[in-house]
Amino acid sequence: MIHFGDLKSKKGKIHIEKDRCKGCGFCVEYCPKDVLELSEEFNIKGYHPPLVVREDDCLYCQLCETICPEFAIFVTLKKEEKEGEKGESRP
């Protein structure tokens, strides 16, 4: 039996630099949870940048960030607060 200990899901935020995007759609195509889709709007280059449509489904695996040839999308991960730390006072 495999034990993963205190394995917790990641939390974060997806950031899209719309004007860097060239509309290749790799981030949309390869997202394992279909979190992104190409928007109807145009960026300054005339391409349709991606849009986050299901952020609650995001695994924050950062595959979109890794696969983007233009470095137009990135993910920042939130640090998890340890239980008991919040509101604790030290002697």
N, C-alpha and C positions, 0 to 999 in steps of 0.2 A: 504494500500500500504506500502510495506517495503522499507525504505530508508537506503542505506548502506554508505552514506556519501562519503568520499574520498577513497573508497576501491580501492587499486591498486594491480596489480599483483606483486608477489615477483620476484626478480632477484637474481641469485647466481651462484654457481659453484659446480659441483659434483666431489668429490675426491674418488678415488678407491685405496685402499691398496691391490694391486694384490696378494702379497705373503701371506696375511692373509686369503684370500678367500678359501673356500672349495668347491666351484662350486655347491652349492645347488640350485641356480637359483631362490630363493625366490624374490630377487630384480627385476629380469626380469619378473617373473610370475605376481607379484602384482603391478607393475608400472601402474598407470591409463592411461598413455599416451604412453606406449611402447617406452620409451626413451632408455632403455638398452637392450642389447642382450649378450649372452655368446660369448666370443671371440674364435678364433681358436687357439690362443697361449696357452701355458701351464705356470703356475706359478711354483715356486720351490717345491710345494707340489704335482705337477702333475695334477692340476685341471685347468679348463677353467674359468678364472675370467670374470666378466662382462665388457662390453665395452659400452661407451656412443655413441649412433648412431644418436640420434635426440635431442640434448640438447636444441634446439630452442623450442621444444614442452614441455619441462619440466615445471611443475608447482611449483617446489621446495617445494613440500608438505612434504618432508623428510620421506616418508613412507619407501623408500629403506633403509634409515639409521635406522629406527625403527625396521624393520623386519629382518635385517641381524644378524644372530646368532654369527658371528665372528667379528663384529664391523669393517668390511672391507670396508665399504662405508659410506661416510658422506657428508653432504651438508653445505656449508658456504653461508650465505645470505649477499648480498651487501646492505649497507645502502643507502636509497634514499636521494639524495640531495634535500633540500627544495628549492622551486622556489625563485629566487631572491638572494639567499645566495652566489652563485658562482660569484666571481668578484666584490662583493660589498665591498666598503671601509667604515670603520667606522670613524665618525668625531672625 
